[in-house]
Amino acid sequence: MKQELLDKFTGTDVSIEADDGIAILRFGKNAIRYLTDLEKRTHYFELLDTIDNDPNIKVLLKLAKPNSLDESTYQDYIKSLCGEAVTLKDLDSSWKFKESIGRGRQLCFHQYSIMRNLSSKTIMIDGLQGATVTPFFGQALSADLRFASEDMYFSLEHKKYGLHPTGALPFFLPRYIGQGRAIEMLLTDEKIQAQQALEMGLINQIFPRDDFEAECINTAKEIAQTSTPTIETTKLLSFTYADELERHFKSELKLMAAL
């Protein structure tokens, strides 16, 4: 990978390293700022493109710190989008919020990130610790594999703010647990604990918190031993619903404009 690009990811928000066929992308407390900061977002997607085109990298492992995608971080982010003039309630019915540049950039970030995950030639693995709020829950389901710490849980925080579930969660969740159960969960459940998520097939493995990163890295390296043609063909054959997902995203933006 280009050194000048790597130099842009040496802080605490996002860091990157390569090791034995895998790239390890770590997200810190303020990583959520990449959703709306155009310069940061451009560098981030440039980095993903570089990783995807590197023949020595077969697996991209994304490791979220325990507090990087939790409720308090999400609340601070939503507040930053709202400003003082908008209350944190029934936000989908607020024109001021829906028409904000930040909200539009947030939706576009998730949509583009998800399409990238699915169309990438690289195996995408999400390592989740602590709370993972709604939009990142949905985005995690677009990864090829998901590993969780023992204390990980999915937090359906969107209901608290009167927001619809973003991150394509209404698209992916029924594919795992069925339409009826998915709708019920999106409207009534507050948290989905790691063990429950494992039993539902929403995550692949649970690792002890103390050894979480090491277990994720070792498993990712094992997967990286698979031949490149096998990985690329498997990815391509697994993602045959691009048109359906694009229609979902278009419907999401259309519905937001109509509400």
C-alpha positions as CSV (number, residue, x, y, z in Angstrom):
1,M,0.0,0.0,0.0
2,K,1.1,3.5,-0.7
3,Q,2.9,5.1,2.3
4,E,1.4,8.5,1.7
5,L,-2.0,6.9,2.0
6,L,-1.1,5.0,5.1
7,D,0.2,8.2,6.7
8,K,-3.3,9.6,6.6
9,F,-4.5,6.8,8.9
10,T,-2.1,6.9,11.8
11,G,-4.3,8.6,14.4
12,T,-6.8,7.3,16.9
13,D,-9.9,7.5,14.6
14,V,-8.9,4.9,12.0
15,S,-5.6,3.0,11.7
16,I,-4.5,0.4,9.2
17,E,-1.8,-2.4,9.0
18,A,-1.1,-5.3,6.8
19,D,-0.1,-8.7,8.1
20,D,0.3,-12.1,6.4
21,G,-2.3,-11.8,3.7
22,I,-4.8,-9.6,5.6
23,A,-5.3,-5.9,6.2
24,I,-6.5,-4.9,9.7
25,L,-8.5,-1.7,9.9
26,R,-9.2,-0.5,13.4
27,F,-11.9,2.0,14.3
28,G,-11.6,4.3,17.4
29,K,-14.0,6.4,19.3
30,N,-14.3,9.2,16.7
31,A,-14.4,7.0,13.6
32,I,-18.1,7.8,13.2
33,R,-17.0,11.2,12.0
34,Y,-16.1,9.6,8.6
35,L,-19.8,9.5,7.8
36,T,-20.1,13.2,7.0
37,D,-16.6,14.5,6.7
38,L,-16.0,14.5,2.9
39,E,-12.2,14.7,3.0
40,K,-12.0,11.9,5.6
41,R,-14.5,9.8,3.7
42,T,-12.7,10.3,0.4
43,H,-9.4,9.0,2.0
44,Y,-11.2,6.1,3.6
45,F,-12.8,4.9,0.3
46,E,-9.4,5.4,-1.4
47,L,-7.9,3.2,1.2
48,L,-10.5,0.5,0.6
49,D,-9.9,0.6,-3.1
50,T,-6.1,0.3,-2.6
51,I,-6.7,-2.8,-0.3
52,D,-9.1,-4.3,-2.9
53,N,-6.5,-4.0,-5.7
54,D,-3.6,-5.3,-3.7
55,P,-2.9,-8.9,-4.8
56,N,-1.2,-9.7,-1.5
57,I,-4.3,-9.0,0.6
58,K,-7.2,-11.5,0.5
59,V,-9.0,-10.5,3.7
60,L,-9.9,-7.1,5.2
61,L,-10.6,-7.3,9.0
62,K,-12.4,-4.3,10.5
63,L,-12.1,-4.1,14.2
64,A,-14.3,-1.7,16.1
65,K,-13.2,-0.6,19.6
66,P,-15.9,-1.3,22.3
67,N,-17.0,2.4,22.4
68,S,-16.7,3.3,18.7
69,L,-20.2,2.3,17.6
70,D,-22.1,2.5,20.9
71,E,-25.2,4.4,22.0
72,S,-23.4,7.5,23.5
73,T,-21.3,7.9,20.4
74,Y,-24.4,7.6,18.2
75,Q,-26.3,10.1,20.3
76,D,-23.5,12.6,20.0
77,Y,-23.4,12.1,16.3
78,I,-27.2,12.6,15.9
79,K,-27.0,15.7,18.0
80,S,-24.3,17.1,15.8
81,L,-26.6,16.6,12.8
82,C,-29.6,18.1,14.5
83,G,-28.2,21.3,15.9
84,E,-29.9,23.1,18.8
85,A,-33.1,23.9,16.8
86,V,-34.2,20.2,16.5
87,T,-35.2,18.0,19.4
88,L,-34.0,14.3,19.5
89,K,-37.5,12.9,18.9
90,D,-39.4,11.9,15.8
91,L,-36.5,13.1,13.6
92,D,-37.8,11.4,10.4
93,S,-40.8,13.8,10.5
94,S,-38.6,16.8,10.8
95,W,-37.9,18.5,7.5
96,K,-35.0,20.4,9.0
97,F,-33.3,17.1,10.0
98,K,-34.1,15.2,6.8
99,E,-32.9,18.0,4.5
100,S,-29.7,18.5,6.5
101,I,-26.5,17.9,4.5
102,G,-25.2,15.7,7.3
103,R,-28.2,13.3,7.2
104,G,-27.9,13.0,3.4
105,R,-24.2,12.2,3.7
106,Q,-24.8,9.7,6.4
107,L,-27.3,7.8,4.2
108,C,-25.0,7.9,1.2
109,F,-22.0,6.7,3.3
110,H,-23.8,3.6,4.4
111,Q,-25.3,2.9,1.0
112,Y,-21.9,3.2,-0.8
113,S,-20.0,1.3,2.0
114,I,-22.5,-1.6,1.7
115,M,-22.3,-1.8,-2.0
116,R,-18.5,-1.8,-1.8
117,N,-18.5,-4.6,0.8
118,L,-20.6,-6.8,-1.4
119,S,-18.8,-6.1,-4.7
120,S,-15.3,-6.3,-3.3
121,K,-13.0,-9.1,-4.4
122,T,-11.7,-9.2,-0.8
123,I,-13.3,-11.2,2.0
124,M,-14.8,-8.7,4.5
125,I,-14.8,-9.5,8.2
126,D,-16.3,-7.3,10.9
127,G,-15.1,-7.7,14.4
128,L,-17.6,-6.2,16.8
129,Q,-17.2,-5.3,20.5
130,G,-19.6,-3.7,22.9
131,A,-22.7,-2.1,21.5
132,T,-23.3,-1.8,17.8
133,V,-26.1,0.6,16.9
134,T,-28.7,0.2,14.2
135,P,-26.9,1.5,11.0
136,F,-23.7,-0.4,11.8
137,F,-25.8,-3.5,12.6
138,G,-27.2,-3.3,9.1
139,Q,-23.8,-2.6,7.5
140,A,-22.2,-5.5,9.4
141,L,-24.7,-7.8,7.8
142,S,-23.2,-6.8,4.4
143,A,-19.8,-8.2,5.5
144,D,-18.9,-11.8,4.6
145,L,-18.3,-12.8,8.2
146,R,-19.0,-11.3,11.6
147,F,-17.1,-12.0,14.8
148,A,-18.3,-10.7,18.2
149,S,-16.9,-10.4,21.7
150,E,-18.8,-12.0,24.5
151,D,-20.3,-8.6,25.6
152,M,-21.3,-7.5,22.1
153,Y,-24.9,-6.6,21.5
154,F,-26.8,-5.0,18.6
155,S,-28.6,-1.9,19.9
156,L,-31.7,-0.8,17.9
157,E,-31.3,2.9,18.8
158,H,-33.1,4.2,15.8
159,K,-36.5,3.9,17.6
160,K,-35.3,6.2,20.4
161,Y,-35.0,9.1,17.9
162,G,-38.0,8.4,15.7
163,L,-35.7,7.3,12.8
164,H,-36.2,4.5,10.3
165,P,-33.6,1.7,10.5
166,T,-30.8,2.6,8.2
167,G,-27.7,0.7,7.0
168,A,-30.0,-1.5,4.9
169,L,-31.0,-3.4,8.1
170,P,-34.6,-3.9,6.8
171,F,-33.2,-5.4,3.6
172,F,-30.7,-7.8,5.2
173,L,-32.4,-8.9,8.4
174,P,-35.3,-10.8,6.8
175,R,-32.7,-12.7,4.8
176,Y,-31.4,-14.2,8.1
177,I,-34.5,-14.6,10.3
178,G,-37.5,-14.2,8.0
179,Q,-39.8,-11.2,7.3
180,G,-42.2,-11.5,10.2
181,R,-39.5,-11.9,12.9
182,A,-37.4,-9.1,11.4
183,I,-40.3,-6.6,11.4
184,E,-41.1,-7.6,15.0
185,M,-37.5,-7.1,16.1
186,L,-37.1,-3.8,14.3
187,L,-40.3,-2.5,16.1
188,T,-40.1,-4.0,19.5
189,D,-36.6,-5.3,20.5
190,E,-34.1,-3.0,22.1
191,K,-31.0,-5.2,22.3
192,I,-29.8,-8.4,20.7
193,Q,-27.1,-10.1,22.8
194,A,-24.2,-11.9,21.2
195,Q,-25.4,-15.4,22.0
196,Q,-28.8,-14.7,20.7
197,A,-27.3,-13.2,17.5
198,L,-25.1,-16.3,17.1
199,E,-28.2,-18.6,17.4
200,M,-30.0,-16.5,14.8
201,G,-27.0,-16.8,12.4
202,L,-26.4,-13.0,12.5
203,I,-22.8,-13.5,13.6
204,N,-20.4,-16.4,12.9
205,Q,-18.3,-16.7,16.0
206,I,-18.0,-15.3,19.6
207,F,-14.5,-14.8,21.0
208,P,-13.5,-13.9,24.6
209,R,-13.1,-10.2,25.1
210,D,-9.6,-10.4,26.5
211,D,-8.4,-12.3,23.4
212,F,-10.8,-10.8,20.9
213,E,-8.4,-9.1,18.5
214,A,-5.9,-12.0,18.5
215,E,-8.7,-14.5,17.8
216,C,-10.1,-12.4,15.0
217,I,-6.7,-11.9,13.4
218,N,-5.7,-15.6,13.6
219,T,-9.0,-16.7,12.1
220,A,-8.7,-14.1,9.3
221,K,-5.2,-15.4,8.5
222,E,-6.6,-18.9,8.2
223,I,-9.2,-17.7,5.8
224,A,-6.5,-15.9,3.8
225,Q,-4.9,-19.3,3.0
226,T,-7.7,-19.9,0.6
227,S,-6.8,-19.5,-3.1
228,T,-7.5,-16.1,-4.7
229,P,-9.7,-17.6,-7.5
230,T,-11.8,-19.4,-4.9
231,I,-12.3,-16.2,-2.8
232,E,-13.2,-14.1,-5.8
233,T,-15.6,-16.6,-7.4
234,T,-17.3,-17.2,-4.1
235,K,-17.8,-13.5,-3.5
236,L,-19.2,-12.9,-7.0
237,L,-21.6,-15.8,-6.8
238,S,-22.8,-14.8,-3.4
239,F,-23.7,-11.2,-4.5
240,T,-26.4,-11.8,-7.1
241,Y,-28.9,-9.4,-5.7
242,A,-27.3,-6.0,-6.6
243,D,-30.3,-4.7,-8.5
244,E,-32.7,-5.6,-5.6
245,L,-30.4,-3.8,-3.1
246,E,-30.2,-0.7,-5.3
247,R,-34.0,-0.6,-5.5
248,H,-34.0,-0.7,-1.7
249,F,-31.7,2.3,-1.4
250,K,-33.7,4.3,-4.0
251,S,-36.9,3.5,-2.1
252,E,-35.3,4.6,1.1
253,L,-34.4,8.0,-0.3
254,K,-37.8,8.4,-2.0
255,L,-39.6,7.6,1.3
256,M,-37.5,10.0,3.2
257,A,-38.5,12.8,0.8
258,A,-42.2,11.9,1.1
259,L,-42.5,11.7,4.9
